[in-house]
Amino acid sequence: MLQEDTHLSAEYQLSAVKPPRPGELPTAVQLLGVFQGLRFRDHELYRTARCLVNLHICRNSGTGHARLADLDRRRAELMDEIDEWSIRQLPIHRNEPVIRPESLGRVIDRLADAWARANRDSVAAPTSRRTTQMNWLRLAELVGGYNNLLADVRTVQDRLPSLAS
């Protein structure tokens, strides 16, 4: 379903972010579309990723320290939800995989933060052109790293750390 809707018109189907295939992670393009606010069929990982980017937008808007602690607590919960999703949805392989240093939840959180920072500087009057460029470069680097993670997971070379590891 499209967030709350159960039927998508042809117009919305063209602009909706497609869910990842069963047993696979979403592509970077799919995640960036979710961050951007494109419509998507109801998907647990997409809802959680959208919440993460919204929390980062709030964090980056200059809230107080007490509010930051609440936002960071919620971010930690959402990262755990993503990690739990990956345990349930991604296939487990029995060969000797390399364990990545970051969980999938942490990787998506960092992508959400980089997306929020880059877009904040594009919409608001940027403090400096260099800062804006550095934020977009950081997002591009993280997208490249995420694409490498996808390739590794698809070829069963890596195993994401889980809550159990």
N, C-alpha and C positions, 0 to 999 in steps of 0.2 A: 504494500500500500504506500501511497505517497504521503509520508508523514501521517496525516489523519485520513486522507482520502483512499478509497479502495479502487477507484477507476481513474486511469489517466487518459486524457484526451490525446489525440495524435500530436497536438502542439506541445503538450507537456512531455510526452515521451521523447521527443527530440532533444529537449533541454534537460531532462532528468539524468542524474548520475546513476549509471547502472551498478547493481550490486556486484561484488566480486563473485567469481565462480566458487561453488562449494569446495572447501578444502584449500582455498587460495586467499592470499592477502589482496586488498584493493591496490590498484596501481597508484602511483603518485598523482597522476592526473585526476583520478577519481577522488582521492583525498582532498586535493586542492579545490576541486569543484564543490565538495561538501563544505570546506572552510569558507569558500566564496559565498555560500548560501544558495547554491543551485538546489532544486528540488531533488528528492531521492525517494525511492521506494523504501518503506520502513526496513531498517537494517540496524541491528544493535551497535555494530562498530561505527557506523556513520552517525548515529545519534550521539554516541559518546564523543566522537571526534568533534562534532559540531559544538557540543557543550564545552570541550576543552578550549576551542578557539574563542568562544564567548567569554570564558573565564580569563583568558589572556588579554582580551580586549579590555576587560574591566581592570585587570592588574596594571596594564600599561597606561590607564587613564589617570593615574595618580591618586589612588585611594589610600586611606589611612592604614597604619600598621595592624590594627585589630582586624580590619577588613581583609588585608593581605593574608593574614594567618588563616582566616576562614576560606578564602579563595584557594590557598595552597592545600589546605586539608581536603577540600572538594576535588582539586586536581589529583591528589594522591589516590582518592577513592576511584576516580575515573580511570587513572592509569591501571589500577588493580583490576577494574572491570574489563579493560582491554586485554590484559594478560590472561584473565580467566576465559575470555572469549577465545583467545588464541589456543589455549589448552583444549577447549571443547571442539573447535572448528578445524584446526590444522592437523594434518596427519602426523603421527609419531612414527619415526623411522628408527629401526633397531641398530643400524650401523654406528660407528664411532664418530658422531658429529662434533664439530667445533662449537663451543658455546660462546655466543656473543656477549659482550660486557653489559649491554643494555637490554632491558625488556622491550617488547613491542609497545607497551603503554608509554614508556619513557621516550621512545623514538617518535611516536605520534605526538606526544606532548611537546617535544622540542620543535617538530615541524609546525605545530599549531602556534607556538610562541613566535617562531621566525615569520610565519605568514602574517600574524597580527602586527608585528613590529614593522614589517615591510609595507603593509597596506596602511598603517597609521601614518607613516611618513609620506605616503603618496597622496592621502586625502587631506590631512592637515598641512598647514604651512610647515614644511620641514625646517628643523633648526639648521641643518647644513646639508648641502648636496652630498658631501662625502658620507655622512651618516646614512642617508637614504640609500646610496649605492652599496654601502657595506651591509645594510640589512637585506637588500635584495640578493647580494652575493652570498650571504649566509644562508638564505632560503634555498638558493640554487645548489649550494654545497650539500645541504641536508637532503634535498630531493635526489641528488646524485647518490648519496649514501643509502637512501631508502631504496632506490632502484637497484643498487648492488645487493642490498639485503634481499629484495624480491628474487633476484637472479640466484642467489645462494640458496634460499629456501626452496625455490623450484627445482634446483639440481640436488637438493638434499645434502648440501655441504655443511649447513649450519643448523643449529637448533637454538631457538630463542630461549633465553632464560625464562623460567616459569617461577611461580610462587613456590613450587616444591624444590627448586634447585638452590 
